[in-house]
Amino acid sequence: MLGEYEHTLDEKGRLTFPSRLRPYFDGGIVITKGIDRCLFAFPPEEWAAFKANVKANADLTAKGRQLSRMFFSMAFEASLDRQGRVLVPTKLARYAGLDRDVTITGVDDRLEIWDTSEWNRYLEGADESFAEIVEEFAGREFGE
């Protein structure tokens, strides 16, 4: 899943997904708390992989239990309606600061749902350090 799409939440808290992304969610959707004040949205098969990864890395430590609770207790399973909409639960919308203007970003195996002004602020900061981040990860990739 790739790209950036601007949408709005309607008065009932429903979010319309871009038509080109809807086929990924034919089998349903799982929305949960994300990192950096956004929401994560997964197709069922990607949610299963994400869940397995969290469980494998969240052992019996206090931080591991906390990580599991943050992702799993806020998770919401749903289906897109015929218009490609999903209801975003109030608690999740509040966590991400979603009001009306929303940006949906494709991040490979998931979508991230951001308040548009928060996304723009995030991008400004990330753009400033983009070259440094690429260099750091490139160094890891090539064993430096």
C-alpha positions as CSV (number, residue, x, y, z in Angstrom):
1,M,0.0,0.0,0.0
2,L,1.5,3.3,-1.1
3,G,0.6,6.9,-1.5
4,E,-0.9,9.8,0.4
5,Y,-4.6,10.6,0.3
6,E,-6.5,13.5,1.8
7,H,-10.0,12.8,3.1
8,T,-12.5,13.9,5.7
9,L,-14.3,12.3,8.6
10,D,-18.0,12.7,8.2
11,E,-20.3,13.9,11.0
12,K,-20.8,10.3,12.1
13,G,-17.0,9.6,12.4
14,R,-16.8,7.6,9.2
15,L,-13.8,7.7,7.0
16,T,-14.0,7.0,3.2
17,F,-11.0,5.0,1.9
18,P,-9.5,5.8,-1.4
19,S,-10.9,3.6,-4.1
20,R,-7.5,2.2,-5.2
21,L,-6.9,1.0,-1.6
22,R,-10.3,-0.7,-1.0
23,P,-9.4,-4.0,-2.6
24,Y,-6.8,-4.6,0.2
25,F,-9.6,-4.5,2.7
26,D,-12.1,-6.8,1.0
27,G,-11.7,-9.3,3.9
28,G,-12.0,-6.7,6.6
29,I,-9.9,-4.1,8.4
30,V,-8.3,-3.8,11.8
31,I,-7.6,-0.3,13.1
32,T,-5.5,0.3,16.2
33,K,-3.4,2.8,17.9
34,G,-0.3,3.7,16.0
35,I,2.9,5.4,16.8
36,D,3.5,9.2,16.6
37,R,-0.3,10.0,17.2
38,C,-1.6,8.2,14.1
39,L,-3.7,5.1,13.7
40,F,-2.6,1.9,12.0
41,A,-5.1,0.2,9.6
42,F,-4.3,-3.3,8.5
43,P,-5.9,-5.9,6.1
44,P,-6.5,-9.1,8.1
45,E,-3.5,-11.0,6.8
46,E,-1.1,-8.1,7.6
47,W,-2.7,-7.7,11.0
48,A,-2.0,-11.4,11.7
49,A,1.7,-10.8,10.8
50,F,1.9,-7.7,12.9
51,K,0.2,-9.4,15.8
52,A,2.6,-12.3,15.6
53,N,5.6,-9.9,15.6
54,V,4.3,-8.0,18.6
55,K,3.6,-11.3,20.5
56,A,7.1,-12.7,19.6
57,N,8.8,-9.5,20.9
58,A,6.6,-8.8,23.9
59,D,7.8,-11.2,26.5
60,L,6.8,-11.2,30.1
61,T,8.5,-7.9,30.9
62,A,6.5,-4.8,32.0
63,K,7.3,-3.0,28.8
64,G,6.3,-6.0,26.7
65,R,3.0,-6.2,28.4
66,Q,2.5,-2.5,28.0
67,L,3.2,-2.8,24.2
68,S,0.7,-5.6,23.8
69,R,-2.0,-3.7,25.7
70,M,-1.5,-0.5,23.7
71,F,-1.9,-2.2,20.4
72,F,-4.4,-5.0,21.2
73,S,-6.8,-3.3,23.6
74,M,-7.5,-0.4,21.2
75,A,-7.8,-2.7,18.1
76,F,-11.1,-2.5,16.3
77,E,-12.2,-5.0,13.6
78,A,-14.6,-3.8,10.9
79,S,-15.5,-4.0,7.3
80,L,-15.7,-1.2,4.7
81,D,-19.3,-0.4,3.8
82,R,-20.5,-0.3,0.2
83,Q,-19.3,3.3,-0.1
84,G,-15.8,2.3,1.1
85,R,-16.3,3.8,4.5
86,V,-15.4,2.6,8.0
87,L,-16.4,4.0,11.4
88,V,-13.4,5.2,13.3
89,P,-14.1,4.5,17.0
90,T,-14.2,7.7,19.2
91,K,-11.3,6.6,21.5
92,L,-9.1,6.0,18.5
93,A,-10.1,9.3,16.8
94,R,-9.4,11.2,20.0
95,Y,-6.0,9.5,20.4
96,A,-4.9,10.6,16.9
97,G,-6.5,14.0,17.2
98,L,-8.8,13.3,14.2
99,D,-11.4,16.0,13.8
100,R,-12.3,16.5,10.1
101,D,-9.4,16.7,7.8
102,V,-7.5,13.4,7.6
103,T,-4.5,12.2,5.6
104,I,-4.2,8.5,4.8
105,T,-0.7,7.3,4.1
106,G,0.4,4.0,2.6
107,V,3.3,2.4,4.6
108,D,3.8,-0.9,2.7
109,D,1.9,-3.4,4.9
110,R,-0.5,-1.0,6.5
111,L,-2.1,2.4,6.2
112,E,-1.6,5.2,8.7
113,I,-4.4,7.6,9.4
114,W,-3.3,11.1,10.5
115,D,-4.9,14.4,11.3
116,T,-3.9,16.4,8.3
117,S,-2.3,19.3,10.3
118,E,-0.4,16.8,12.5
119,W,0.8,14.9,9.3
120,N,2.1,18.2,7.8
121,R,3.9,19.0,11.1
122,Y,5.4,15.5,11.1
123,L,6.6,15.9,7.5
124,E,8.3,19.2,8.1
125,G,10.4,17.7,10.9
126,A,11.1,14.5,9.0
127,D,12.0,16.3,5.8
128,E,14.7,18.2,7.7
129,S,16.4,14.9,8.8
130,F,15.6,12.7,5.8
131,A,19.1,12.5,4.4
132,E,20.6,11.7,7.8
133,I,18.0,8.9,8.3
134,V,18.7,7.4,4.9
135,E,22.5,7.4,5.6
136,E,22.0,5.8,9.0
137,F,19.8,2.9,7.6
138,A,22.0,2.5,4.5
139,G,25.0,2.0,6.8
140,R,23.2,-0.7,8.7
141,E,22.0,-2.4,5.4
142,F,25.6,-2.6,4.0
143,G,27.2,-3.6,7.3
144,E,29.0,-0.4,8.1
